[in-house]
Amino acid sequence: MDVQQETARPVPAMTFHQMLERIRYEGAYPTRERAAEAVRLVLAGLGRQLTGDERVELAARLPVEAALVFTAQIPDTELLTGWGFVKDLATRTGASPATVRWDTGAVLAAVADLAGEGLLTRILQQLPAGYALLFGRAELTRAA
């Protein structure tokens, strides 16, 4: 007789409220609502870029509210560079690329901490050039 074990969702390292407060502080946003806007924008965009096991693992490490925004997106068939990602979000919102770059950095720094080094490395290997800087990491290139 097989006994199936239920796989429980891991408990994220921070609650959604804590995530918003961190992003609000890091991004110097005047309100939690403005921080929440940035979270929705950036996580929806990332959800359109990330696929596979990395997508599933990242969703499990995000607070539930953030994971729902992230996983509600259908991944695009064409991946954008880091700069293309910022320009795409700016076009979708009508905000300036500078504002969107700020939002992206504030949100993805928190996401990077939740992901942890191992998962973040795998995510960056999957994405095109330019994302490491968005996550607050150095952009490393391989010698030819």
C-alpha positions in Angstrom: 0.0 0.0 0.0 1.5 3.3 -1.1 1.2 6.2 1.3 1.3 9.5 -0.4 2.7 12.4 1.5 1.3 15.8 1.0 3.9 18.4 -0.1 3.3 21.5 1.9 4.3 24.8 0.5 7.4 26.1 2.2 6.9 29.0 4.5 8.4 32.1 2.8 11.2 34.0 4.7 8.9 37.0 5.0 5.2 37.9 4.9 3.8 40.0 2.1 3.4 42.9 4.5 7.1 42.6 5.4 8.1 42.4 1.8 6.1 45.5 1.0 7.7 47.4 4.0 11.2 46.4 2.8 10.5 47.5 -0.7 8.9 50.7 0.5 12.0 51.4 2.5 14.5 50.3 -0.1 12.7 52.2 -2.9 11.9 55.2 -0.7 8.3 55.0 -1.7 5.9 57.4 0.2 3.2 54.7 0.8 2.8 51.0 1.0 0.3 51.3 -1.9 3.1 52.7 -4.1 5.4 49.8 -3.1 2.6 47.3 -3.9 2.2 48.9 -7.4 5.9 48.3 -8.0 5.6 44.7 -6.8 2.7 43.9 -9.1 4.4 45.5 -12.1 7.8 43.9 -11.7 6.6 40.4 -10.6 4.1 40.3 -13.5 6.9 41.2 -15.8 9.2 38.5 -14.3 6.4 36.0 -14.5 6.4 36.6 -18.3 10.1 35.8 -18.5 10.8 32.9 -16.2 10.0 29.3 -16.9 10.7 25.8 -15.7 11.8 24.6 -12.3 13.2 28.0 -11.4 9.7 29.6 -11.9 8.2 26.9 -9.6 10.9 27.2 -6.9 10.8 31.0 -6.9 7.0 31.0 -6.6 7.3 28.7 -3.6 9.7 31.1 -1.9 7.6 34.2 -2.4 4.8 35.3 0.0 1.5 33.9 -1.4 0.2 37.3 -2.6 3.4 37.9 -4.5 3.5 34.4 -5.9 -0.1 34.8 -7.2 0.9 37.9 -9.2 4.1 36.1 -10.5 2.4 32.9 -11.5 -0.7 34.5 -13.1 1.5 35.4 -16.1 1.9 33.2 -19.1 5.6 33.1 -20.0 6.5 34.9 -23.3 8.0 32.9 -26.1 10.7 35.6 -26.6 12.9 36.5 -23.7 13.9 40.1 -23.2 17.3 41.4 -22.1 17.4 43.2 -18.8 17.1 46.6 -20.6 14.4 45.2 -22.8 12.5 44.1 -19.7 12.7 47.6 -18.2 11.6 49.2 -21.5 8.7 46.7 -21.9 7.4 47.6 -18.4 7.8 51.3 -19.1 5.8 50.9 -22.3 3.0 48.9 -20.5 2.6 51.5 -17.8 3.5 54.8 -19.5 6.1 55.5 -16.8 9.6 56.6 -17.7 12.3 53.9 -18.1 14.2 55.6 -15.1 11.2 55.2 -12.8 10.7 51.6 -13.9 14.4 50.8 -13.5 14.1 52.1 -9.9 11.0 50.0 -9.2 12.6 47.0 -10.7 15.7 47.3 -8.6 13.7 47.8 -5.4 11.5 44.8 -6.0 14.1 42.4 -7.4 16.5 43.0 -4.6 13.9 41.6 -2.2 13.1 38.8 -4.6 16.9 38.0 -4.7 17.0 37.6 -1.0 14.0 35.4 -0.9 15.3 33.2 -3.7 18.7 32.7 -2.1 22.1 32.5 -3.9 21.7 29.0 -5.5 18.3 29.7 -7.0 19.2 33.2 -8.1 22.2 31.9 -9.9 20.1 29.4 -11.8 17.5 32.2 -12.6 20.2 34.4 -13.9 21.6 31.6 -16.1 18.2 31.1 -17.6 17.6 34.8 -18.4 19.4 36.9 -21.1 22.1 39.4 -20.3 21.3 42.4 -18.1 19.2 40.9 -15.3 22.0 40.5 -12.7 22.2 44.2 -12.3 18.4 44.4 -11.9 18.7 41.9 -9.1 21.5 43.9 -7.4 24.2 41.5 -8.5 27.4 42.1 -10.6 27.0 41.1 -14.2 29.7 38.5 -14.8 30.7 37.5 -18.3 32.7 34.5 -19.4 36.0 34.9 -21.0 36.1 33.9 -24.7 
